[in-house]
Amino acid sequence: MTETAAPLKTKCSAAPVSVSRDLTLLLSASVAEDGTDFVATDGCGAQGKNWDVERAFADAVEKVDGLPDGFRFHDLRRYFASVLIAGECE
């Protein structure tokens, strides 16, 4: 796998992130299928662009009931940051 492009800002940035076994298997299969280190690709093996992820996210949001109007990909970042903070990472 590729290394982090820049040094992490804090020690908490290196904290492990728990993901489900199902997600781990999906991500592993995706990387193996494309033969790259990228989870999001353009379909040809090159790294996916921001708008590719945003477009896929917008399509997925339409299929999920109960999300607030205007829910964006960036909202996941805020949610996950709150989860990490609640975990009292020092």
DODO-173936 format. One record per residue: residue number from 1; residue in three letters; x, y, z of N, C-alpha, C in turn. Coordinates in nm, 2 decimals, always signed. Layout:
<pts>
+-----+---------+--------+--------+--------+--------+--------+--------+--------+--------+--------+
| num | residuo |    n_x |    n_y |    n_z |   ca_x |   ca_y |   ca_z |    c_x |    c_y |    c_z |
+-----+---------+--------+--------+--------+--------+--------+--------+--------+--------+--------+
| NUM |     ALA |      X |      Y |      Z |      X |      Y |      Z |      X |      Y |      Z |
...
+-----+---------+--------+--------+--------+--------+--------+--------+--------+--------+--------+
</pts>
This chain:
<pts>
+-----+---------+--------+--------+--------+--------+--------+--------+--------+--------+--------+
| num | residuo |    n_x |    n_y |    n_z |   ca_x |   ca_y |   ca_z |    c_x |    c_y |    c_z |
+-----+---------+--------+--------+--------+--------+--------+--------+--------+--------+--------+
|   1 |     MET |  +0.08 |  -0.12 |  +0.00 |  +0.00 |  +0.00 |  +0.00 |  +0.09 |  +0.13 |  +0.00 |
|   2 |     THR |  +0.03 |  +0.23 |  -0.04 |  +0.11 |  +0.36 |  -0.05 |  +0.12 |  +0.42 |  +0.09 |
|   3 |     GLU |  +0.22 |  +0.50 |  +0.11 |  +0.24 |  +0.57 |  +0.23 |  +0.16 |  +0.70 |  +0.24 |
|   4 |     THR |  +0.14 |  +0.75 |  +0.36 |  +0.07 |  +0.88 |  +0.37 |  +0.16 |  +0.99 |  +0.30 |
|   5 |     ALA |  +0.09 |  +1.07 |  +0.22 |  +0.16 |  +1.17 |  +0.14 |  +0.23 |  +1.28 |  +0.23 |
|   6 |     ALA |  +0.17 |  +1.31 |  +0.35 |  +0.23 |  +1.41 |  +0.43 |  +0.22 |  +1.36 |  +0.58 |
|   7 |     PRO |  +0.31 |  +1.42 |  +0.66 |  +0.30 |  +1.38 |  +0.80 |  +0.16 |  +1.40 |  +0.86 |
|   8 |     LEU |  +0.12 |  +1.32 |  +0.95 |  +0.00 |  +1.34 |  +1.02 |  +0.01 |  +1.46 |  +1.11 |
|   9 |     LYS |  -0.11 |  +1.53 |  +1.14 |  -0.11 |  +1.65 |  +1.22 |  -0.09 |  +1.62 |  +1.37 |
|  10 |     THR |  -0.15 |  +1.51 |  +1.42 |  -0.14 |  +1.48 |  +1.56 |  -0.13 |  +1.33 |  +1.58 |
|  11 |     LYS |  -0.09 |  +1.29 |  +1.70 |  -0.08 |  +1.14 |  +1.73 |  -0.22 |  +1.08 |  +1.71 |
|  12 |     CYS |  -0.33 |  +1.15 |  +1.74 |  -0.46 |  +1.10 |  +1.73 |  -0.49 |  +1.06 |  +1.58 |
|  13 |     SER |  -0.43 |  +1.13 |  +1.49 |  -0.45 |  +1.10 |  +1.35 |  -0.41 |  +0.96 |  +1.31 |
|  14 |     ALA |  -0.33 |  +0.90 |  +1.39 |  -0.28 |  +0.76 |  +1.36 |  -0.37 |  +0.66 |  +1.43 |
|  15 |     ALA |  -0.47 |  +0.70 |  +1.50 |  -0.56 |  +0.61 |  +1.58 |  -0.62 |  +0.51 |  +1.48 |
|  16 |     PRO |  -0.63 |  +0.39 |  +1.53 |  -0.70 |  +0.29 |  +1.44 |  -0.85 |  +0.32 |  +1.42 |
|  17 |     VAL |  -0.90 |  +0.28 |  +1.31 |  -1.04 |  +0.31 |  +1.28 |  -1.11 |  +0.17 |  +1.26 |
|  18 |     SER |  -1.21 |  +0.15 |  +1.34 |  -1.28 |  +0.02 |  +1.33 |  -1.38 |  +0.02 |  +1.22 |
|  19 |     VAL |  -1.38 |  -0.08 |  +1.14 |  -1.47 |  -0.10 |  +1.03 |  -1.52 |  -0.25 |  +1.04 |
|  20 |     SER |  -1.64 |  -0.27 |  +0.98 |  -1.70 |  -0.40 |  +0.99 |  -1.62 |  -0.50 |  +0.90 |
|  21 |     ARG |  -1.64 |  -0.62 |  +0.92 |  -1.58 |  -0.73 |  +0.84 |  -1.63 |  -0.72 |  +0.70 |
|  22 |     ASP |  -1.76 |  -0.69 |  +0.68 |  -1.82 |  -0.68 |  +0.55 |  -1.75 |  -0.57 |  +0.47 |
|  23 |     LEU |  -1.73 |  -0.45 |  +0.53 |  -1.67 |  -0.34 |  +0.46 |  -1.52 |  -0.38 |  +0.43 |
|  24 |     THR |  -1.45 |  -0.44 |  +0.52 |  -1.32 |  -0.48 |  +0.49 |  -1.31 |  -0.57 |  +0.37 |
|  25 |     LEU |  -1.40 |  -0.67 |  +0.36 |  -1.40 |  -0.76 |  +0.25 |  -1.44 |  -0.69 |  +0.12 |
|  26 |     LEU |  -1.53 |  -0.59 |  +0.12 |  -1.56 |  -0.52 |  +0.00 |  -1.45 |  -0.43 |  -0.05 |
|  27 |     LEU |  -1.38 |  -0.36 |  +0.05 |  -1.26 |  -0.28 |  +0.01 |  -1.15 |  -0.37 |  -0.04 |
|  28 |     SER |  -1.12 |  -0.48 |  +0.02 |  -1.02 |  -0.57 |  -0.03 |  -1.05 |  -0.62 |  -0.17 |
|  29 |     ALA |  -1.17 |  -0.66 |  -0.19 |  -1.21 |  -0.71 |  -0.32 |  -1.20 |  -0.60 |  -0.43 |
|  30 |     SER |  -1.23 |  -0.48 |  -0.39 |  -1.22 |  -0.37 |  -0.49 |  -1.08 |  -0.34 |  -0.53 |
|  31 |     VAL |  -0.99 |  -0.34 |  -0.43 |  -0.85 |  -0.31 |  -0.45 |  -0.79 |  -0.43 |  -0.54 |
|  32 |     ALA |  -0.83 |  -0.55 |  -0.50 |  -0.77 |  -0.67 |  -0.57 |  -0.82 |  -0.67 |  -0.72 |
|  33 |     GLU |  -0.95 |  -0.63 |  -0.74 |  -1.01 |  -0.63 |  -0.87 |  -0.94 |  -0.53 |  -0.96 |
|  34 |     ASP |  -0.91 |  -0.41 |  -0.91 |  -0.85 |  -0.30 |  -0.99 |  -0.70 |  -0.32 |  -1.00 |
|  35 |     GLY |  -0.64 |  -0.40 |  -0.91 |  -0.49 |  -0.42 |  -0.91 |  -0.41 |  -0.29 |  -0.87 |
|  36 |     THR |  -0.48 |  -0.20 |  -0.79 |  -0.41 |  -0.08 |  -0.75 |  -0.42 |  -0.07 |  -0.60 |
|  37 |     ASP |  -0.36 |  +0.04 |  -0.55 |  -0.38 |  +0.07 |  -0.40 |  -0.49 |  +0.16 |  -0.38 |
|  38 |     PHE |  -0.57 |  +0.20 |  -0.48 |  -0.68 |  +0.30 |  -0.47 |  -0.81 |  +0.23 |  -0.44 |
|  39 |     VAL |  -0.89 |  +0.28 |  -0.35 |  -1.02 |  +0.22 |  -0.32 |  -1.12 |  +0.28 |  -0.42 |
|  40 |     ALA |  -1.10 |  +0.41 |  -0.45 |  -1.19 |  +0.47 |  -0.55 |  -1.11 |  +0.50 |  -0.68 |
|  41 |     THR |  -1.15 |  +0.43 |  -0.79 |  -1.08 |  +0.44 |  -0.91 |  -1.18 |  +0.50 |  -1.02 |
|  42 |     ASP |  -1.12 |  +0.53 |  -1.13 |  -1.20 |  +0.58 |  -1.24 |  -1.25 |  +0.47 |  -1.33 |
|  43 |     GLY |  -1.23 |  +0.35 |  -1.29 |  -1.28 |  +0.23 |  -1.37 |  -1.16 |  +0.18 |  -1.46 |
|  44 |     CYS |  -1.06 |  +0.26 |  -1.48 |  -0.94 |  +0.22 |  -1.56 |  -0.82 |  +0.19 |  -1.47 |
|  45 |     GLY |  -0.84 |  +0.20 |  -1.34 |  -0.73 |  +0.18 |  -1.25 |  -0.66 |  +0.30 |  -1.20 |
|  46 |     ALA |  -0.69 |  +0.42 |  -1.25 |  -0.63 |  +0.54 |  -1.21 |  -0.71 |  +0.59 |  -1.08 |
|  47 |     GLN |  -0.65 |  +0.67 |  -1.00 |  -0.71 |  +0.72 |  -0.88 |  -0.84 |  +0.80 |  -0.92 |
|  48 |     GLY |  -0.95 |  +0.78 |  -0.85 |  -1.07 |  +0.85 |  -0.87 |  -1.06 |  +0.99 |  -0.83 |
|  49 |     LYS |  -1.14 |  +1.08 |  -0.90 |  -1.14 |  +1.22 |  -0.87 |  -1.25 |  +1.25 |  -0.77 |
|  50 |     ASN |  -1.24 |  +1.37 |  -0.70 |  -1.33 |  +1.41 |  -0.60 |  -1.48 |  +1.40 |  -0.66 |
|  51 |     TRP |  -1.50 |  +1.45 |  -0.78 |  -1.63 |  +1.46 |  -0.83 |  -1.69 |  +1.32 |  -0.86 |
|  52 |     ASP |  -1.60 |  +1.22 |  -0.88 |  -1.65 |  +1.08 |  -0.90 |  -1.71 |  +1.03 |  -0.77 |
|  53 |     VAL |  -1.64 |  +1.06 |  -0.66 |  -1.68 |  +1.01 |  -0.53 |  -1.81 |  +1.09 |  -0.49 |
|  54 |     GLU |  -1.81 |  +1.22 |  -0.52 |  -1.93 |  +1.30 |  -0.49 |  -2.05 |  +1.25 |  -0.57 |
|  55 |     ARG |  -2.03 |  +1.22 |  -0.69 |  -2.14 |  +1.17 |  -0.78 |  -2.19 |  +1.04 |  -0.73 |
|  56 |     ALA |  -2.10 |  +0.94 |  -0.69 |  -2.14 |  +0.81 |  -0.64 |  -2.21 |  +0.83 |  -0.51 |
|  57 |     PHE |  -2.17 |  +0.92 |  -0.42 |  -2.23 |  +0.94 |  -0.29 |  -2.37 |  +1.00 |  -0.31 |
|  58 |     ALA |  -2.38 |  +1.09 |  -0.40 |  -2.52 |  +1.15 |  -0.43 |  -2.62 |  +1.05 |  -0.47 |
|  59 |     ASP |  -2.57 |  +0.95 |  -0.56 |  -2.66 |  +0.85 |  -0.60 |  -2.69 |  +0.75 |  -0.49 |
|  60 |     ALA |  -2.60 |  +0.73 |  -0.40 |  -2.62 |  +0.64 |  -0.28 |  -2.72 |  +0.70 |  -0.18 |
|  61 |     VAL |  -2.70 |  +0.83 |  -0.16 |  -2.79 |  +0.90 |  -0.06 |  -2.94 |  +0.90 |  -0.11 |
|  62 |     GLU |  -2.96 |  +0.90 |  -0.23 |  -3.10 |  +0.89 |  -0.28 |  -3.17 |  +0.76 |  -0.24 |
|  63 |     LYS |  -3.09 |  +0.65 |  -0.22 |  -3.14 |  +0.52 |  -0.19 |  -3.15 |  +0.50 |  -0.04 |
|  64 |     VAL |  -3.11 |  +0.59 |  +0.05 |  -3.11 |  +0.57 |  +0.19 |  -3.22 |  +0.66 |  +0.25 |
|  65 |     ASP |  -3.31 |  +0.59 |  +0.32 |  -3.42 |  +0.66 |  +0.38 |  -3.38 |  +0.72 |  +0.51 |
|  66 |     GLY |  -3.44 |  +0.84 |  +0.55 |  -3.41 |  +0.90 |  +0.68 |  -3.30 |  +0.99 |  +0.69 |
|  67 |     LEU |  -3.22 |  +1.02 |  +0.58 |  -3.11 |  +1.11 |  +0.59 |  -3.17 |  +1.26 |  +0.58 |
|  68 |     PRO |  -3.11 |  +1.35 |  +0.65 |  -3.16 |  +1.49 |  +0.63 |  -3.15 |  +1.54 |  +0.49 |
|  69 |     ASP |  -3.23 |  +1.64 |  +0.45 |  -3.22 |  +1.70 |  +0.32 |  -3.08 |  +1.77 |  +0.31 |
|  70 |     GLY |  -3.02 |  +1.75 |  +0.19 |  -2.90 |  +1.82 |  +0.17 |  -2.78 |  +1.75 |  +0.23 |
|  71 |     PHE |  -2.79 |  +1.62 |  +0.27 |  -2.69 |  +1.54 |  +0.33 |  -2.57 |  +1.53 |  +0.23 |
|  72 |     ARG |  -2.45 |  +1.56 |  +0.27 |  -2.34 |  +1.56 |  +0.18 |  -2.23 |  +1.47 |  +0.23 |
|  73 |     PHE |  -2.14 |  +1.43 |  +0.14 |  -2.02 |  +1.35 |  +0.17 |  -1.94 |  +1.41 |  +0.28 |
|  74 |     HIS |  -1.93 |  +1.54 |  +0.28 |  -1.85 |  +1.61 |  +0.39 |  -1.91 |  +1.59 |  +0.53 |
|  75 |     ASP |  -2.05 |  +1.57 |  +0.53 |  -2.11 |  +1.54 |  +0.66 |  -2.07 |  +1.42 |  +0.72 |
|  76 |     LEU |  -2.02 |  +1.32 |  +0.64 |  -1.97 |  +1.19 |  +0.70 |  -1.84 |  +1.22 |  +0.77 |
|  77 |     ARG |  -1.76 |  +1.31 |  +0.72 |  -1.63 |  +1.35 |  +0.79 |  -1.66 |  +1.41 |  +0.92 |
|  78 |     ARG |  -1.76 |  +1.50 |  +0.93 |  -1.79 |  +1.57 |  +1.05 |  -1.85 |  +1.46 |  +1.15 |
|  79 |     TYR |  -1.93 |  +1.37 |  +1.10 |  -1.99 |  +1.27 |  +1.19 |  -1.87 |  +1.19 |  +1.25 |
|  80 |     PHE |  -1.79 |  +1.14 |  +1.16 |  -1.68 |  +1.05 |  +1.21 |  -1.58 |  +1.12 |  +1.30 |
|  81 |     ALA |  -1.56 |  +1.25 |  +1.28 |  -1.47 |  +1.33 |  +1.37 |  -1.54 |  +1.33 |  +1.51 |
|  82 |     SER |  -1.67 |  +1.35 |  +1.51 |  -1.74 |  +1.35 |  +1.64 |  -1.73 |  +1.21 |  +1.71 |
|  83 |     VAL |  -1.74 |  +1.10 |  +1.63 |  -1.72 |  +0.97 |  +1.69 |  -1.58 |  +0.95 |  +1.75 |
|  84 |     LEU |  -1.48 |  +1.00 |  +1.68 |  -1.34 |  +0.99 |  +1.73 |  -1.32 |  +1.07 |  +1.85 |
|  85 |     ILE |  -1.38 |  +1.19 |  +1.85 |  -1.37 |  +1.28 |  +1.97 |  -1.44 |  +1.21 |  +2.09 |
|  86 |     ALA |  -1.55 |  +1.15 |  +2.07 |  -1.62 |  +1.09 |  +2.18 |  -1.55 |  +0.97 |  +2.23 |
|  87 |     GLY |  -1.46 |  +0.91 |  +2.15 |  -1.37 |  +0.80 |  +2.19 |  -1.26 |  +0.85 |  +2.28 |
|  88 |     GLU |  -1.25 |  +0.98 |  +2.30 |  -1.15 |  +1.03 |  +2.39 |  -1.00 |  +1.00 |  +2.35 |
|  89 |     CYS |  -0.98 |  +1.02 |  +2.22 |  -0.84 |  +1.00 |  +2.17 |  -0.75 |  +1.11 |  +2.23 |
|  90 |     GLU |  -0.64 |  +1.07 |  +2.28 |  -0.55 |  +1.17 |  +2.34 |  -0.42 |  +1.17 |  +2.27 |
+-----+---------+--------+--------+--------+--------+--------+--------+--------+--------+--------+
</pts>
